[in-house]
Amino acid sequence: MGTEWDTLRKQARHLENDIDMKLIAFNKVGVGAASSSVAPTGNTDTSPLLGDHVFESLSLEIEQMLDKLSNINEKMSEIPNSGAAVMHVLQRHREILHGYRQEYLKIQANHTTRMEREELLRGSGLGTSSPSTSGLSRRDMYLKENTHLHSSSSLVNDQISIAMETKEHLTSQRQHLKRFQTRMHDISNRFPLISSLIQRINIRKRRESLILGGVIAVCTILLLVYAFH
């Protein structure tokens, strides 16, 4: 039983070392180090990031090694054992396997992101071999893309500024309309009082007109009586 445990543990250590070296090579391929090292002439910036067959081959090999290490860990856990030291060793091997899987997935995700970026550049005309862009290196394409992003950001900032100014203008108009509405409300409240005052003035004018007419009539009658006598 002890011999089987030692054999599986040695296999696990050996496989862990191999996976560690494979992940280092896998990461270098993922960032394009392999493509730059195999290009003795010409501009390495304009060469492809890496060959898909190289990346896929390493990816498949690492997956198989990770599965093999997982099987070894399962076999180690099935062996009857006692003691905290043995459980600690087994837990350590599981943590190492988990860390290798996370690193493998991270490298794959970074490579996928990089390839999508290259496809985007080619789709936008920055990665084609037309006469206008054939002399551009990858660094120049990135700089050009950065310039486009900066221009887009400036346009967005301008639009935000215009929107803020429009908001302030609308807020000012709203305040003016609110004040005008308040004034109209006050006038409408005061209108019945004004109408009542005008009506009283008209009644008083008619009363004064009647009194004045009566005085004139009396004076006229007195003048006629005086004239005939």
C-alpha angles and dihedrals in degrees: 000000000000091000092053091050092050092047093051092045092053090049090050093050093047092048092047090055091049092049091049092055092044091052090052091053091042091054092050091052090047093057093046100255091130094053092051093049094053094050106083095172138030130033110319091201091068094047120097117273093243143321113277091219092057093050094045092048093053091043093054092046093051092048090054091048092049091051090049092050090049090053091050091052090050091052090049090052091051093058111096108245140160133208137060092255093063092048090049091052092049091048090050092054090050092051091050090051091049091050092050091051092050092049091048092051091046093053090048092050092049091050092049091050091049093050091048089052091052091049089050091052092049091046092052092051096256094106101044126106096236118140091256095054105023090094094052118105123213089258090055090049091052090048090049091049090048089052090052091050091049090050091049090049090051091050091050091050090050091051090049090051091050090048091051092049090048090050092051091048092050090047090052091049090049091054091049092049090048091053091048090049090051091051092049089049091052091049092049089051092050095045096085090054091050091049092050092050092050090050092053091049091051092050091050091049091052090048092051090047091054092048092048091049091051092050091050091049092050092048091049092051092049091050092051092048091049092048095052094047 
